[in-house]
Amino acid sequence: MPIRLCKVALTGASSFFLLLVVFNNLTDYGSNHAFVQRVLDMSTTFPGNKGMWRAITSPALQHLFYASIVLWETAAGVLIGTGTWRMWRARQGSASAWHKAKTLAAVGLVVSLLQWYVAFITVGGEWFLMWQSQTWNGQDAAMRMFLMMGVSLIFLMMREDETVATNDPASPS
């Protein structure tokens, strides 16, 4: 039971974090959008680099890209939060009920991992050459988020030693 509660707490913290990021992205739209805008327009990359053809300077596309980031974070936060609630409800249940309850939280953590890895580290960092910027480089923050969500997922998926309830349909006869 204590390990289950630790898993509930950690996934709950992950959901809280992501939903707070969404809140900040919405309530301080201009500041957070400026980051995305500068990464996409590549205005602070090395002068004369050969990748400038990739730059996105259309304000409409920049707002769309920013909105997709916020929606992605929202989806991950809601999935993890819903999974956390299911885990809380199953915390005293059978091993099979507990493992089934973890599914949405695990999916949400993977959705979040994909966002930090694909959107920030790969697309922002490599495609838009964010690594070249002294001012608008979010790779360290993205790596921190990727590691936090990855460690949370690994801990969540670790199997605990559990006594299988006798009324558990998955229990051997």
N, C-alpha and C positions, 0 to 999 in steps of 0.2 A: 504493500500500500504506500509506503513513503516514496518509493521510486515512481509510482504512478502519479503521485501528487507533484513530484519534481517535474515530471514530463508535462503535466497540466500547466504548472507555473511557467515553464520555459516556453511552451507554445503560446500561452496567453501573453507573455511578454513580447514575443515575436509579432503577434497580431497587434498588440497595443503600439509597438514601435512603428509598424507599417501604416497603421491608421493615423498615427500622429504625423508621420511624414506626409500623408495625403492632406491632413488638416493644414499643415504648414504650406504645402504647395498651393492650396486653394486660398488661404487667408493672406498669403504673401506672394500672390501670383507673379507680380512684376519682378521681384528679386530672383525667384526661382526660375521663372521663364527666361530671364537674362542669361542665366547659366546655359540653358539649352540653346538659346539663340546664338551665343558666342561659340559654343562647340560646333553647331551646325554651319555657321557662316565661316568658320575656320579663320576668323580675323586675327587670332593671336597665335597662330602656328608659325613655324619658321618662315621668314620672308622668302619668296621665290620657290617654295617647295612645289614639286611636280604633282601633288595631289589636290591642288586647289580646284580642279574641275569638279570635285565631289561636293563642294560647298553648296549648302542650301540657303539661299538668301531671301526666299519668298516668305514674308511674314505669315501668310496663311498656312504654309507647310510647316513652319516652325511652331505655330500654335497647335496644329494638328499633332505633330510629333510630341509636344509637351502634354497634350491631352491624353495621348496614348500611354505615356509614362504614368500619369496619374491614375488612369483607368486600370492599368496593369498592377500598380501598387494596391489599388482598392480591391481588385479581385483577389490578390494574394492575401491581403489582410483579412478579408471577409472569409475566405476559405479556411485560413488558419484559425480564425476566431470561432467559426462554426464547428470546426474539428475539435477545438479546445472545449467547447461546450459539450459536445458529444462525449469526449473523454471524461469530463467531469461527471456526467450522468452515468458513465459506465465504470467509474473508478472502483466500485466495490463488486463489480460483476465478474463473470467468468473470464478466463483467459481469451476465449474466442470472441466474446462480446467486447472486451477491451481492445484486442487487436483490430477488430472491425471498426471500432470508434476512432482509431488513430488515422484512418485512411484520408479523410478530408484535410486534416492538419498536415499530413505528409505531402499531399498534392499541393496544398498552398505553399509549403516551404519550397517545393521544387519549382513552382511558378515564380516565387521570389528569387530563387537561385538563378533561374533562367533570365530574369530581368537584369540582375546585376551583371551576369556573365555576358549575355547577348547584347542588351541595349547599352550598357555603360562601358564594360571592359572591351567588348569586341567592336560594336558599331561606333560608340563614342571615341573609345581609345585608339582603335586601329583604323577604322574607315575614315573618321573625321579627324584623325591624328591629334586627338586631345592630349596625348602624351607630350606633344611639342609645346604646349601652352604653359607658361609660368603662372598665369593668372587663372585660367578656367580649366584646370586639370582635376577631374574628380576620380581618377583611377584609384588613389589610396582609399578614399571613402568607399568606393564601389567594392574594393577588395575586402575592406572591413565588413561591409554588409554581407558580401558573399560568404565570408568565413563565419559570421554570426549565424546566418541561416543554415549553412552547411553543418556546423557543429550541432545546432538544434535538431536538424534532421537526423544526423547520426545517432544522437542520444535518444531521440524519439523512437527510432527503429531498432535500437538495441533490445534484445529479448531479455526479459527478467525471468528469474527462477520463480515459478508460480505453482501454487497448488491448484490443480484443476478441480473445480467444483463437481460434485457427483451428479448434479442435474445438468451439466454441460453436455450438449449433444455431441461435441467434438471429443469428449472424454472417452478413452479406451474402456471397453467393457471388461 
